[in-house]
């Protein structure tokens, strides 16, 4: 597979995976805590405000991953930073799962994205950057 093909597949993977934080961030921004499956009355305004703020951060992370797509092989530092932030969020979610129990299917899906998919995408981006660098360094091509 050529460097160009690797980049194309990575772009497709990041574009698809980016749908998760962008859609969840937008939903949380618009719906607030009402998007959660928890029964009960309306949340405290402070909780809803904080939830919407964190949803905005999630949206920003997804958009930042997408902004890397055109020259994905050159955005290793951005990928590592975003990946680290997402991974830390996953560690926090895992901590909550261990303390409070199973948060439900949607949250477990998020956990898998944060602790599994995101690190794999970061590794893949690193590999693509190495392949691209090798291709660039080849004399006479």
C-alpha positions as CSV (number, residue, x, y, z in Angstrom):
1,X,0.0,0.0,0.0
2,X,1.4,3.4,-0.9
3,X,1.7,6.4,1.5
4,X,-1.1,8.1,-0.3
5,X,-3.4,5.1,0.2
6,X,-2.4,4.9,3.9
7,X,-3.3,8.6,4.3
8,X,-6.6,8.1,2.5
9,X,-7.7,5.3,4.8
10,X,-6.5,7.1,7.9
11,X,-8.5,10.2,6.9
12,X,-11.6,8.0,6.4
13,X,-11.1,6.5,9.9
14,X,-10.6,9.8,11.6
15,X,-13.5,11.3,9.8
16,X,-15.7,8.5,10.8
17,X,-14.5,8.4,14.4
18,X,-14.8,12.1,14.6
19,X,-18.5,11.8,14.2
20,X,-18.7,10.5,17.8
21,X,-17.3,13.6,19.6
22,X,-18.9,16.1,17.2
23,X,-22.4,14.6,17.4
24,X,-22.2,13.9,21.1
25,X,-20.8,17.4,21.7
26,X,-23.5,19.0,19.6
27,X,-26.2,17.0,21.3
28,X,-24.9,17.9,24.8
29,X,-24.6,21.5,23.8
30,X,-28.2,21.7,22.6
31,X,-29.9,19.3,24.9
32,X,-27.8,19.6,28.0
33,X,-28.3,16.9,30.6
34,X,-31.7,16.1,29.1
35,X,-29.9,13.9,26.6
36,X,-28.9,11.5,29.4
37,X,-31.1,8.5,30.0
38,X,-31.4,9.2,33.8
39,X,-34.9,9.5,35.1
40,X,-35.9,12.3,37.5
41,X,-36.6,16.0,37.6
42,X,-34.7,18.8,35.9
43,X,-31.1,19.1,36.8
44,X,-29.6,21.9,38.8
45,X,-28.7,24.8,36.5
46,X,-25.0,24.5,37.6
47,X,-24.9,20.9,36.6
48,X,-26.6,21.6,33.2
49,X,-24.2,24.5,32.6
50,X,-21.1,22.4,33.3
51,X,-22.5,19.6,31.1
52,X,-23.0,22.0,28.2
53,X,-19.5,23.4,28.7
54,X,-17.9,19.9,28.6
55,X,-20.0,19.2,25.5
56,X,-18.5,22.2,23.8
57,X,-15.0,20.9,24.7
58,X,-16.0,17.6,23.2
59,X,-17.2,19.2,20.0
60,X,-14.0,21.2,19.8
61,X,-11.9,18.1,20.1
62,X,-13.8,16.4,17.3
63,X,-13.5,19.4,15.1
64,X,-9.8,19.7,15.8
65,X,-9.3,16.1,14.7
66,X,-11.3,16.9,11.5
67,X,-9.2,20.0,10.8
68,X,-6.2,17.7,10.7
69,X,-7.6,15.7,7.8
70,X,-6.2,17.6,4.8
71,X,-2.5,17.2,5.8
72,X,-3.0,14.4,8.3
73,X,0.6,13.1,8.0
74,X,2.0,16.5,9.3
75,X,-0.2,16.8,12.4
76,X,1.5,14.4,14.8
77,X,1.8,16.9,17.7
78,X,-1.9,17.8,17.4
79,X,-2.9,14.2,17.2
80,X,-0.9,13.3,20.3
81,X,-2.2,16.2,22.3
82,X,-5.8,15.5,21.3
83,X,-5.4,11.8,21.9
84,X,-3.9,12.4,25.3
85,X,-6.8,14.6,26.3
86,X,-9.3,12.1,25.1
87,X,-7.5,9.2,26.8
88,X,-7.4,11.2,30.1
89,X,-11.2,11.6,29.7
90,X,-11.5,7.9,29.2
91,X,-9.5,7.2,32.4
92,X,-11.8,9.6,34.3
93,X,-14.8,7.7,32.8
94,X,-13.3,4.4,33.8
95,X,-12.7,5.7,37.3
96,X,-16.4,6.6,37.5
97,X,-17.4,3.2,36.2
98,X,-15.4,1.5,38.9
99,X,-16.8,3.7,41.7
100,X,-20.4,4.1,40.5
101,X,-21.1,1.0,38.3
102,X,-22.1,0.6,34.7
103,X,-23.2,3.9,33.2
104,X,-25.0,2.3,30.3
105,X,-24.3,1.3,26.7
106,X,-23.7,4.8,25.3
107,X,-21.1,5.6,27.9
108,X,-19.4,2.3,27.5
109,X,-19.2,3.0,23.8
110,X,-17.6,6.3,24.6
111,X,-15.1,4.5,26.9
112,X,-14.2,2.1,24.1
113,X,-13.6,5.1,21.8
114,X,-11.5,6.9,24.4
115,X,-9.3,4.1,25.6
116,X,-9.2,2.0,22.5
117,X,-10.0,3.7,19.2
118,X,-8.3,7.0,19.9
119,X,-4.9,5.6,20.9
120,X,-5.1,3.3,17.8
121,X,-5.8,6.3,15.5
122,X,-2.9,8.1,17.1
123,X,-0.6,5.2,16.4
124,X,-1.9,4.9,12.9
125,X,-1.2,8.6,12.3
126,X,2.3,8.2,13.6
127,X,2.8,5.2,11.2
128,X,1.4,7.2,8.3
129,X,3.8,10.1,9.1
130,X,6.7,7.7,9.1
131,X,5.7,6.2,5.7
132,X,5.2,9.7,4.3
133,X,8.6,10.8,5.6
134,X,10.3,7.8,4.1
135,X,8.6,8.4,0.7
136,X,9.7,12.1,0.8
137,X,13.3,11.1,1.7
138,X,13.7,8.7,-1.2
139,X,16.2,10.1,-3.7
140,X,15.1,10.4,-7.3
141,X,11.4,10.0,-6.7
